């Protein structure tokens, strides 16, 4: 009888423990979700602002009318050429460029700044200035990539990879500039590899390229897989 009572008590205790565990786990998930959502809400506005808009300052509010043009033809031509929306509101001496593509947004910013300097704004001038800005930005991007490789002493990367590294300058990840983050990872990887008597140059190379997949439009796979597949085309070991 005592053995039966002890066995029954053990079973009851095990059932109670299981229920407590399930209830605790259920509440833990709710608390975790609430914590994450609160954190996202606190940083989402700044993050969305940084990732979606650029502010262009004007010499005077009179320039807004010239940017819009007669019947809106200038602003339409600009948006068609750049793929970026212009927001002209009551904010004094400011127009806003809106686009989630940071490189395209930077190109639009350079275009409108050139137009404001020249003072001539019409559809033909917009198209010509956009082409000039595109060439200038391509040179800046490639130069940035080369300067990064020189600073890190990483040789022999394909020009397509160098260009993608340069584009990191205009991309942020979790609130940090992607190029700066990748350079820091490269330096830390190299230092740790040297301490462990491993190939420091290879470690720096891997550190610099670890987030390159974030620069690729691959919705079907993670940025790590996308980066590996991209680099494998240029015989970069994953």
DRENPA-3360 file (N, C-alpha, C; in nm, 2 decimals, always signed):
BEGIN
1 = XXXXXXXX = +0.08/-0.12/+0.00/+0.00/+0.00/+0.00/+0.09/+0.13/+0.00 ~ +0.19/+0.12/+0.08/+0.28/+0.24/+0.09/+0.35/+0.26/-0.04 ~ +0.40/+0.15/-0.11/+0.46/+0.16/-0.24/+0.37/+0.22/-0.34 ~ +0.24/+0.18/-0.34/+0.15/+0.23/-0.43/+0.13/+0.38/-0.41 ~ +0.12/+0.42/-0.28/+0.10/+0.57/-0.25/+0.22/+0.65/-0.29 ~ +0.34/+0.59/-0.27/+0.46/+0.66/-0.31/+0.47/+0.68/-0.47 ~ +0.43/+0.57/-0.54/+0.43/+0.58/-0.68/+0.33/+0.68/-0.74 ~ +0.21/+0.68/-0.67/+0.11/+0.77/-0.71/+0.15/+0.92/-0.69;
9 = XXXXXXXX = +0.22/+0.94/-0.57/+0.27/+1.07/-0.54/+0.37/+1.12/-0.64 ~ +0.46/+1.03/-0.68/+0.56/+1.06/-0.78/+0.50/+1.10/-0.91 ~ +0.40/+1.02/-0.95/+0.33/+1.05/-1.08/+0.26/+1.19/-1.07 ~ +0.19/+1.21/-0.96/+0.12/+1.34/-0.94/+0.23/+1.46/-0.95 ~ +0.34/+1.44/-0.88/+0.44/+1.54/-0.88/+0.50/+1.57/-1.02 ~ +0.52/+1.46/-1.09/+0.57/+1.47/-1.23/+0.48/+1.55/-1.32 ~ +0.35/+1.52/-1.30/+0.24/+1.59/-1.38/+0.24/+1.74/-1.34 ~ +0.25/+1.76/-1.21/+0.25/+1.90/-1.17/+0.37/+1.98/-1.23;
17 = XXXXXXXX = +0.49/+1.92/-1.22/+0.61/+1.98/-1.27/+0.60/+2.00/-1.42 ~ +0.54/+1.91/-1.49/+0.52/+1.92/-1.64/+0.43/+2.04/-1.67 ~ +0.32/+2.06/-1.59/+0.23/+2.17/-1.61/+0.29/+2.30/-1.58 ~ +0.37/+2.30/-1.47/+0.44/+2.43/-1.44/+0.54/+2.47/-1.55 ~ +0.61/+2.36/-1.60/+0.71/+2.39/-1.70/+0.65/+2.45/-1.83 ~ +0.53/+2.38/-1.87/+0.46/+2.43/-1.99/+0.41/+2.57/-1.97 ~ +0.36/+2.60/-1.85/+0.31/+2.74/-1.82/+0.42/+2.84/-1.82 ~ +0.53/+2.80/-1.76/+0.65/+2.89/-1.76/+0.70/+2.92/-1.90;
25 = XXXXXXXX = +0.71/+2.82/-1.98/+0.76/+2.83/-2.12/+0.67/+2.92/-2.20 ~ +0.53/+2.90/-2.18/+0.43/+2.98/-2.25/+0.45/+3.13/-2.21 ~ +0.46/+3.15/-2.08/+0.48/+3.29/-2.04/+0.61/+3.35/-2.08 ~ +0.71/+3.27/-2.09/+0.84/+3.32/-2.13/+0.84/+3.37/-2.27 ~ +0.77/+3.29/-2.36/+0.76/+3.33/-2.50/+0.69/+3.47/-2.51 ~ +0.58/+3.49/-2.43/+0.51/+3.61/-2.43/+0.60/+3.73/-2.39 ~ +0.67/+3.71/-2.28/+0.76/+3.81/-2.23/+0.87/+3.84/-2.33 ~ +0.93/+3.74/-2.39/+1.03/+3.76/-2.49/+0.98/+3.84/-2.61;
33 = XXXXXXXX = +0.86/+3.80/-2.66/+0.80/+3.88/-2.77/+0.77/+4.02/-2.73 ~ +0.73/+4.05/-2.61/+0.70/+4.18/-2.57/+0.83/+4.26/-2.56 ~ +0.94/+4.20/-2.51/+1.07/+4.27/-2.49/+1.12/+4.31/-2.63 ~ +1.11/+4.21/-2.73/+1.16/+4.24/-2.86/+1.08/+4.35/-2.93 ~ +0.95/+4.34/-2.92/+0.87/+4.45/-2.98/+0.89/+4.58/-2.92 ~ +0.91/+4.59/-2.79/+0.94/+4.72/-2.73/+1.07/+4.78/-2.78 ~ +1.17/+4.69/-2.79/+1.30/+4.73/-2.84/+1.29/+4.78/-2.99 ~ +1.22/+4.71/-3.07/+1.20/+4.75/-3.21/+1.13/+4.88/-3.22;
41 = XXXXXXXX = +1.03/+4.90/-3.14/+0.95/+5.03/-3.14/+1.04/+5.15/-3.11 ~ +1.13/+5.12/-3.02/+1.22/+5.23/-2.97/+1.32/+5.28/-3.08 ~ +1.36/+5.19/-3.16/+1.46/+5.22/-3.27/+1.40/+5.23/-3.41 ~ +1.28/+5.19/-3.43/+1.23/+5.17/-3.56/+1.22/+5.30/-3.64 ~ +1.18/+5.41/-3.57/+1.16/+5.54/-3.64/+1.30/+5.59/-3.69 ~ +1.40/+5.59/-3.61/+1.53/+5.64/-3.66/+1.59/+5.55/-3.77 ~ +1.57/+5.42/-3.75/+1.62/+5.32/-3.85/+1.54/+5.34/-3.98 ~ +1.41/+5.35/-3.98/+1.34/+5.37/-4.10/+1.37/+5.50/-4.17;
49 = XXXXXXXX = +1.39/+5.60/-4.09/+1.43/+5.73/-4.14/+1.56/+5.72/-4.21 ~ +1.66/+5.66/-4.15/+1.79/+5.65/-4.20/+1.79/+5.57/-4.33 ~ +1.71/+5.46/-4.33/+1.71/+5.37/-4.45/+1.62/+5.41/-4.56 ~ +1.54/+5.51/-4.55/+1.44/+5.54/-4.65/+1.44/+5.68/-4.71 ~ +1.50/+5.78/-4.64/+1.50/+5.92/-4.69/+1.63/+5.98/-4.68 ~ +1.65/+6.08/-4.77/+1.76/+6.18/-4.76/+1.71/+6.32/-4.77 ~ +1.77/+6.41/-4.70/+1.72/+6.55/-4.70/+1.81/+6.63/-4.78 ~ +1.76/+6.71/-4.87/+1.83/+6.80/-4.96/+1.80/+6.95/-4.92;
57 = XXXXXXXX = +1.90/+7.02/-4.88/+1.87/+7.16/-4.84/+1.88/+7.25/-4.96 ~ +1.79/+7.35/-4.96/+1.78/+7.44/-5.07/+1.82/+7.58/-5.03 ~ +1.86/+7.66/-5.13/+1.91/+7.80/-5.10/+1.79/+7.88/-5.06 ~ +1.67/+7.86/-5.11/+1.55/+7.93/-5.08/+1.43/+7.85/-5.12 ~ +1.32/+7.88/-5.07/+1.19/+7.81/-5.10/+1.15/+7.83/-5.24 ~ +1.20/+7.94/-5.31/+1.17/+7.96/-5.45/+1.21/+7.84/-5.54 ~ +1.32/+7.77/-5.49/+1.37/+7.65/-5.57/+1.27/+7.54/-5.58 ~ +1.17/+7.54/-5.48/+1.07/+7.43/-5.48/+0.99/+7.43/-5.60;
65 = XXXXXXXX = +0.95/+7.56/-5.64/+0.86/+7.58/-5.76/+0.94/+7.53/-5.88 ~ +1.07/+7.56/-5.89/+1.15/+7.52/-6.01/+1.17/+7.37/-6.01 ~ +1.18/+7.31/-5.90/+1.19/+7.16/-5.89/+1.07/+7.10/-5.94 ~ +0.95/+7.15/-5.90/+0.82/+7.09/-5.94/+0.80/+7.12/-6.09 ~ +0.83/+7.24/-6.14/+0.81/+7.27/-6.28/+0.66/+7.30/-6.31 ~ +0.65/+7.35/-6.43/+0.51/+7.38/-6.48/+0.43/+7.25/-6.49 ~ +0.32/+7.25/-6.42/+0.23/+7.13/-6.42/+0.30/+7.01/-6.37 ~ +0.40/+7.03/-6.29/+0.48/+6.91/-6.23/+0.56/+6.84/-6.33;
73 = XXXXXXXX = +0.60/+6.89/-6.44/+0.68/+6.82/-6.54/+0.82/+6.79/-6.50 ~ +0.88/+6.88/-6.42/+1.02/+6.86/-6.37/+1.02/+6.75/-6.27 ~ +0.93/+6.75/-6.18/+0.94/+6.65/-6.07/+0.90/+6.51/-6.13 ~ +0.82/+6.51/-6.22/+0.78/+6.38/-6.29/+0.90/+6.33/-6.36 ~ +0.97/+6.41/-6.44/+1.09/+6.37/-6.51/+1.20/+6.32/-6.42 ~ +1.22/+6.39/-6.30/+1.32/+6.35/-6.21/+1.29/+6.22/-6.15 ~ +1.16/+6.19/-6.11/+1.12/+6.07/-6.05/+1.13/+5.95/-6.15 ~ +1.10/+5.98/-6.28/+1.11/+5.88/-6.38/+1.26/+5.84/-6.41;
81 = XXXXXXXX = +1.34/+5.94/-6.40/+1.49/+5.92/-6.43/+1.56/+5.84/-6.32 ~ +1.53/+5.88/-6.20/+1.60/+5.83/-6.08/+1.53/+5.71/-6.01 ~ +1.40/+5.70/-6.03/+1.33/+5.60/-5.95/+1.31/+5.63/-5.81 ~ +1.33/+5.76/-5.77/+1.32/+5.81/-5.63/+1.21/+5.91/-5.62 ~ +1.13/+5.90/-5.52/+1.02/+6.00/-5.50/+1.07/+6.13/-5.43 ~ +1.02/+6.24/-5.48/+1.06/+6.37/-5.41/+0.94/+6.41/-5.33 ~ +0.96/+6.45/-5.21/+0.85/+6.50/-5.12/+0.88/+6.65/-5.10 ~ +0.79/+6.73/-5.15/+0.80/+6.88/-5.14/+0.68/+6.92/-5.05;
89 = XXXXXXXX = +0.72/+6.96/-4.92/+0.61/+7.00/-4.83/+0.64/+7.14/-4.78 ~ +0.58/+7.17/-4.66/+0.59/+7.30/-4.60/+0.72/+7.32/-4.53 ~ +0.80/+7.22/-4.51/+0.93/+7.24/-4.44/+1.02/+7.34/-4.51 ~ +1.06/+7.44/-4.44/+1.13/+7.55/-4.51/+1.27/+7.51/-4.57 ~ +1.29/+7.54/-4.69/+1.42/+7.52/-4.76/+1.47/+7.38/-4.76 ~ +1.38/+7.29/-4.77/+1.41/+7.15/-4.77/+1.32/+7.07/-4.86 ~ +1.38/+6.97/-4.93/+1.30/+6.87/-5.00/+1.35/+6.73/-4.96 ~ +1.27/+6.63/-4.96/+1.30/+6.50/-4.91/+1.30/+6.40/-5.03;
97 = XXXXXXXX = +1.40/+6.32/-5.03/+1.41/+6.21/-5.13/+1.38/+6.08/-5.06 ~ +1.28/+6.00/-5.12/+1.24/+5.88/-5.05/+1.26/+5.76/-5.14 ~ +1.34/+5.66/-5.09/+1.36/+5.54/-5.16/+1.44/+5.44/-5.07 ~ +1.40/+5.31/-5.08/+1.47/+5.21/-4.99/+1.60/+5.17/-5.04 ~ +1.63/+5.20/-5.17/+1.76/+5.16/-5.23/+1.86/+5.28/-5.20 ~ +1.96/+5.25/-5.11/+2.05/+5.36/-5.07/+2.13/+5.42/-5.18 ~ +2.18/+5.33/-5.27/+2.26/+5.38/-5.38/+2.18/+5.46/-5.48 ~ +2.06/+5.42/-5.51/+1.97/+5.50/-5.60/+1.94/+5.63/-5.53;
105 = XXXXXXXX = +1.92/+5.63/-5.40/+1.88/+5.75/-5.33/+2.00/+5.85/-5.33 ~ +2.12/+5.80/-5.31/+2.24/+5.88/-5.32/+2.26/+5.94/-5.46 ~ +2.23/+5.86/-5.56/+2.24/+5.91/-5.70/+2.14/+6.02/-5.72 ~ +2.02/+6.01/-5.67/+1.92/+6.11/-5.69/+1.96/+6.24/-5.61 ~ +2.03/+6.22/-5.50/+2.07/+6.34/-5.42/+2.18/+6.41/-5.49 ~ +2.27/+6.34/-5.55/+2.38/+6.40/-5.63/+2.32/+6.48/-5.75 ~ +2.22/+6.42/-5.81/+2.16/+6.48/-5.93/+2.09/+6.61/-5.90 ~ +2.01/+6.61/-5.79/+1.94/+6.73/-5.76/+2.04/+6.84/-5.71;
113 = XXXXXXXX = +2.14/+6.80/-5.64/+2.24/+6.90/-5.60/+2.31/+6.97/-5.71 ~ +2.34/+6.88/-5.82/+2.41/+6.94/-5.94/+2.31/+7.03/-6.01 ~ +2.18/+7.00/-6.01/+2.08/+7.08/-6.08/+2.07/+7.21/-6.01 ~ +2.07/+7.21/-5.87/+2.06/+7.33/-5.80/+2.18/+7.42/-5.81 ~ +2.30/+7.37/-5.83/+2.42/+7.45/-5.85/+2.41/+7.51/-5.99 ~ +2.37/+7.43/-6.09/+2.36/+7.49/-6.23/+2.25/+7.59/-6.24 ~ +2.14/+7.57/-6.16/+2.03/+7.66/-6.17/+1.93/+7.64/-6.29 ~ +1.97/+7.54/-6.37/+1.88/+7.51/-6.49/+1.81/+7.38/-6.46;
121 = XXXXXXXX = +1.68/+7.38/-6.45/+1.60/+7.26/-6.42/+1.49/+7.24/-6.52 ~ +1.51/+7.15/-6.61/+1.40/+7.11/-6.70/+1.43/+6.96/-6.74 ~ +1.33/+6.89/-6.80/+1.34/+6.75/-6.82/+1.47/+6.71/-6.89 ~ +1.51/+6.78/-7.00/+1.64/+6.74/-7.07/+1.76/+6.76/-6.98 ~ +1.76/+6.86/-6.90/+1.88/+6.89/-6.81/+1.88/+6.78/-6.70 ~ +1.76/+6.74/-6.66/+1.75/+6.64/-6.55/+1.82/+6.51/-6.60 ~ +1.78/+6.47/-6.72/+1.83/+6.34/-6.78/+1.98/+6.35/-6.80 ~ +2.03/+6.46/-6.85/+2.17/+6.47/-6.87/+2.25/+6.48/-6.74;
129 = XXXXXXXX = +2.20/+6.55/-6.64/+2.26/+6.56/-6.51/+2.26/+6.42/-6.44 ~ +2.16/+6.35/-6.45/+2.15/+6.22/-6.39/+2.26/+6.12/-6.45 ~ +2.28/+6.13/-6.58/+2.38/+6.05/-6.64/+2.52/+6.09/-6.59 ~ +2.55/+6.22/-6.57/+2.67/+6.26/-6.52/+2.69/+6.22/-6.38 ~ +2.59/+6.23/-6.30/+2.60/+6.19/-6.16/+2.62/+6.04/-6.15 ~ +2.56/+5.96/-6.24/+2.58/+5.82/-6.24/+2.72/+5.78/-6.26 ~ +2.79/+5.84/-6.35/+2.93/+5.82/-6.38/+3.02/+5.85/-6.26 ~ +2.98/+5.97/-6.20/+3.06/+6.02/-6.09/+3.04/+5.92/-5.97;
137 = XXXXXXXX = +2.92/+5.88/-5.94/+2.90/+5.79/-5.83/+2.97/+5.65/-5.85 ~ +2.97/+5.60/-5.98/+3.03/+5.47/-6.01/+3.18/+5.49/-5.97 ~ +3.24/+5.60/-6.01/+3.38/+5.62/-5.98/+3.41/+5.63/-5.83 ~ +3.32/+5.70/-5.75/+3.33/+5.71/-5.61/+3.32/+5.57/-5.54 ~ +3.22/+5.49/-5.59/+3.20/+5.35/-5.54/+3.32/+5.27/-5.56 ~ +3.38/+5.26/-5.68/+3.49/+5.18/-5.71/+3.62/+5.23/-5.63 ~ +3.63/+5.36/-5.62/+3.74/+5.42/-5.55/+3.74/+5.38/-5.40 ~ +3.61/+5.38/-5.35/+3.59/+5.35/-5.21/+3.63/+5.20/-5.18;
145 = XXXXXXXX = +3.59/+5.11/-5.28/+3.63/+4.97/-5.26/+3.78/+4.95/-5.27 ~ +3.84/+5.02/-5.36/+3.99/+5.00/-5.37/+4.06/+5.06/-5.25 ~ +4.02/+5.17/-5.20/+4.08/+5.23/-5.08/+4.06/+5.14/-4.96 ~ +3.95/+5.07/-4.95/+3.92/+4.97/-4.84/+4.02/+4.86/-4.85 ~ +4.04/+4.80/-4.97/+4.13/+4.69/-4.99/+4.27/+4.73/-4.96 ~ +4.31/+4.85/-5.00/+4.45/+4.90/-4.97/+4.47/+4.92/-4.82 ~ +4.37/+4.97/-4.75/+4.39/+4.99/-4.61/+4.40/+4.86/-4.53 ~ +4.33/+4.76/-4.58/+4.33/+4.63/-4.52/+4.44/+4.54/-4.57;
153 = XXXXXXXX = +4.51/+4.58/-4.68/+4.61/+4.50/-4.74/+4.56/+4.37/-4.79 ~ +4.44/+4.38/-4.86/+4.38/+4.26/-4.92/+4.39/+4.27/-5.07 ~ +4.47/+4.19/-5.14/+4.49/+4.20/-5.28/+4.40/+4.11/-5.37 ~ +4.40/+4.14/-5.50/+4.35/+4.05/-5.60/+4.21/+4.01/-5.59 ~ +4.12/+4.11/-5.57/+3.98/+4.09/-5.58/+3.92/+4.13/-5.71 ~ +3.82/+4.06/-5.76/+3.76/+4.09/-5.89/+3.70/+4.23/-5.89 ~ +3.70/+4.31/-6.00/+3.64/+4.44/-6.00/+3.50/+4.44/-5.96 ~ +3.42/+4.34/-5.99/+3.28/+4.33/-5.95/+3.26/+4.33/-5.80;
161 = XXXXXXXX = +3.36/+4.25/-5.74/+3.35/+4.24/-5.59/+3.40/+4.37/-5.53 ~ +3.50/+4.44/-5.59/+3.54/+4.57/-5.54/+3.43/+4.67/-5.54 ~ +3.36/+4.67/-5.65/+3.24/+4.76/-5.67/+3.14/+4.74/-5.56 ~ +3.11/+4.61/-5.53/+3.01/+4.58/-5.43/+3.06/+4.62/-5.29 ~ +3.18/+4.61/-5.26/+3.24/+4.66/-5.14/+3.22/+4.81/-5.13 ~ +3.25/+4.88/-5.24/+3.23/+5.02/-5.24/+3.09/+5.06/-5.21 ~ +2.99/+4.99/-5.26/+2.85/+5.02/-5.24/+2.81/+5.00/-5.09 ~ +2.88/+4.92/-5.01/+2.86/+4.91/-4.87/+2.86/+5.04/-4.80;
169 = XXXXXXXX = +2.93/+5.14/-4.85/+2.94/+5.27/-4.79/+2.80/+5.33/-4.78 ~ +2.70/+5.30/-4.86/+2.57/+5.36/-4.86/+2.46/+5.27/-4.80 ~ +2.51/+5.16/-4.73/+2.42/+5.07/-4.67/+2.44/+5.06/-4.52 ~ +2.33/+5.05/-4.44/+2.35/+5.03/-4.30/+2.29/+4.89/-4.26 ~ +2.33/+4.84/-4.15/+2.28/+4.71/-4.10/+2.27/+4.72/-3.95 ~ +2.15/+4.71/-3.90/+2.13/+4.72/-3.75/+2.18/+4.86/-3.70 ~ +2.16/+4.96/-3.77/+2.20/+5.10/-3.73/+2.35/+5.13/-3.75 ~ +2.43/+5.04/-3.81/+2.57/+5.07/-3.83/+2.60/+5.06/-3.98;
177 = XXXXXXXX = +2.69/+5.15/-4.02/+2.73/+5.15/-4.16/+2.79/+5.02/-4.20 ~ +2.75/+4.96/-4.31/+2.79/+4.82/-4.34/+2.93/+4.81/-4.38 ~ +2.99/+4.91/-4.45/+3.13/+4.91/-4.48/+3.22/+4.92/-4.36 ~ +3.18/+5.01/-4.27/+3.26/+5.03/-4.15/+3.25/+4.90/-4.06 ~ +3.14/+4.84/-4.05/+3.12/+4.72/-3.98/+3.21/+4.61/-4.04 ~ +3.21/+4.59/-4.17/+3.29/+4.49/-4.24/+3.44/+4.51/-4.22 ~ +3.48/+4.64/-4.23/+3.62/+4.67/-4.20/+3.66/+4.63/-4.06 ~ +3.57/+4.66/-3.96/+3.61/+4.62/-3.83/+3.61/+4.47/-3.81;
185 = XXXXXXXX = +3.52/+4.40/-3.87/+3.52/+4.25/-3.86/+3.65/+4.20/-3.93 ~ +3.69/+4.26/-4.04/+3.81/+4.22/-4.11/+3.94/+4.24/-4.02 ~ +3.95/+4.35/-3.95/+4.06/+4.38/-3.86/+4.06/+4.28/-3.74 ~ +3.95/+4.26/-3.68/+3.94/+4.17/-3.57/+3.97/+4.03/-3.61 ~ +3.92/+3.99/-3.72/+3.95/+3.85/-3.77/+4.10/+3.83/-3.79 ~ +4.16/+3.93/-3.85/+4.30/+3.92/-3.88/+4.39/+3.92/-3.75 ~ +4.35/+4.00/-3.65/+4.42/+4.00/-3.53/+4.41/+3.87/-3.45 ~ +4.28/+3.81/-3.45/+4.26/+3.68/-3.38/+4.34/+3.57/-3.46;
193 = XXXXXXXX = +4.33/+3.57/-3.59/+4.40/+3.47/-3.67/+4.55/+3.48/-3.64 ~ +4.61/+3.60/-3.63/+4.75/+3.61/-3.60/+4.79/+3.55/-3.47 ~ +4.70/+3.58/-3.37/+4.72/+3.53/-3.23/+4.72/+3.37/-3.23 ~ +4.64/+3.32/-3.32/+4.62/+3.17/-3.32/+4.72/+3.11/-3.42 ~ +4.81/+3.19/-3.48/+4.91/+3.14/-3.58/+4.84/+3.08/-3.70 ~ +4.73/+3.15/-3.74/+4.66/+3.11/-3.86/+4.68/+3.22/-3.97 ~ +4.62/+3.20/-4.09/+4.64/+3.29/-4.20/+4.57/+3.42/-4.18 ~ +4.64/+3.52/-4.14/+4.57/+3.65/-4.10/+4.51/+3.72/-4.23;
201 = XXXXXXXX = +4.58/+3.70/-4.34/+4.53/+3.77/-4.47/+4.40/+3.70/-4.51 ~ +4.39/+3.57/-4.50/+4.27/+3.50/-4.54/+4.16/+3.54/-4.44 ~ +4.19/+3.55/-4.31/+4.09/+3.58/-4.21/+4.04/+3.72/-4.24 ~ +4.12/+3.82/-4.27/+4.08/+3.95/-4.30/+3.99/+3.95/-4.43 ~ +4.03/+3.88/-4.53/+3.95/+3.87/-4.65/+3.81/+3.81/-4.62 ~ +3.80/+3.71/-4.54/+3.67/+3.65/-4.50/+3.59/+3.75/-4.42 ~ +3.66/+3.82/-4.32/+3.59/+3.92/-4.24/+3.53/+4.03/-4.32 ~ +3.60/+4.08/-4.42/+3.55/+4.19/-4.51/+3.43/+4.14/-4.59;
209 = XXXXXXXX = +3.43/+4.02/-4.63/+3.33/+3.97/-4.73/+3.21/+3.90/-4.66 ~ +3.22/+3.89/-4.53/+3.12/+3.81/-4.46/+2.97/+3.86/-4.48 ~ +2.95/+3.99/-4.50/+2.82/+4.04/-4.52/+2.79/+4.09/-4.66 ~ +2.87/+4.05/-4.75/+2.85/+4.10/-4.89/+2.72/+4.06/-4.95 ~ +2.66/+3.95/-4.90/+2.53/+3.91/-4.95/+2.42/+4.01/-4.92 ~ +2.44/+4.10/-4.82/+2.34/+4.20/-4.79/+2.32/+4.30/-4.91 ~ +2.42/+4.30/-5.00/+2.42/+4.40/-5.11/+2.35/+4.33/-5.23 ~ +2.30/+4.21/-5.22/+2.24/+4.14/-5.33/+2.09/+4.12/-5.31;
217 = XXXXXXXX = +2.02/+4.13/-5.42/+1.87/+4.11/-5.41/+1.84/+3.97/-5.43 ~ +1.84/+3.89/-5.32/+1.81/+3.75/-5.32/+1.71/+3.71/-5.21 ~ +1.58/+3.74/-5.24/+1.47/+3.71/-5.14/+1.45/+3.57/-5.10 ~ +1.50/+3.47/-5.19/+1.48/+3.33/-5.17/+1.58/+3.27/-5.08 ~ +1.68/+3.34/-5.04/+1.79/+3.28/-4.95/+1.84/+3.38/-4.86 ~ +1.91/+3.34/-4.75/+1.97/+3.43/-4.66/+2.09/+3.50/-4.72 ~ +2.13/+3.61/-4.66/+2.24/+3.69/-4.72/+2.37/+3.61/-4.71 ~ +2.38/+3.52/-4.62/+2.51/+3.44/-4.61/+2.52/+3.35/-4.73;
225 = XXXXXXXX = +2.40/+3.28/-4.76/+2.40/+3.19/-4.88/+2.42/+3.27/-5.01 ~ +2.35/+3.38/-5.02/+2.36/+3.47/-5.14/+2.51/+3.51/-5.16 ~ +2.57/+3.56/-5.05/+2.71/+3.60/-5.06/+2.80/+3.49/-5.10 ~ +2.78/+3.37/-5.05/+2.86/+3.26/-5.08/+2.85/+3.22/-5.23 ~ +2.72/+3.22/-5.28/+2.70/+3.19/-5.42/+2.76/+3.30/-5.51 ~ +2.75/+3.42/-5.47/+2.80/+3.53/-5.55/+2.96/+3.52/-5.56 ~ +3.02/+3.50/-5.44/+3.17/+3.50/-5.44/+3.22/+3.37/-5.51 ~ +3.15/+3.26/-5.51/+3.20/+3.14/-5.58/+3.21/+3.16/-5.73;
233 = XXXXXX = +3.14/+3.26/-5.78/+3.15/+3.29/-5.93/+3.29/+3.34/-5.96 ~ +3.35/+3.41/-5.86/+3.48/+3.47/-5.87/+3.59/+3.39/-5.80 ~ +3.56/+3.26/-5.78/+3.66/+3.17/-5.72/+3.71/+3.22/-5.58 ~ +3.62/+3.28/-5.51/+3.64/+3.32/-5.37/+3.59/+3.20/-5.29 ~ +3.67/+3.14/-5.20/+3.63/+3.03/-5.12/+3.52/+3.07/-5.02 ~ +3.41/+3.00/-5.01/+3.30/+3.04/-4.92/+3.34/+3.03/-4.77;
% end
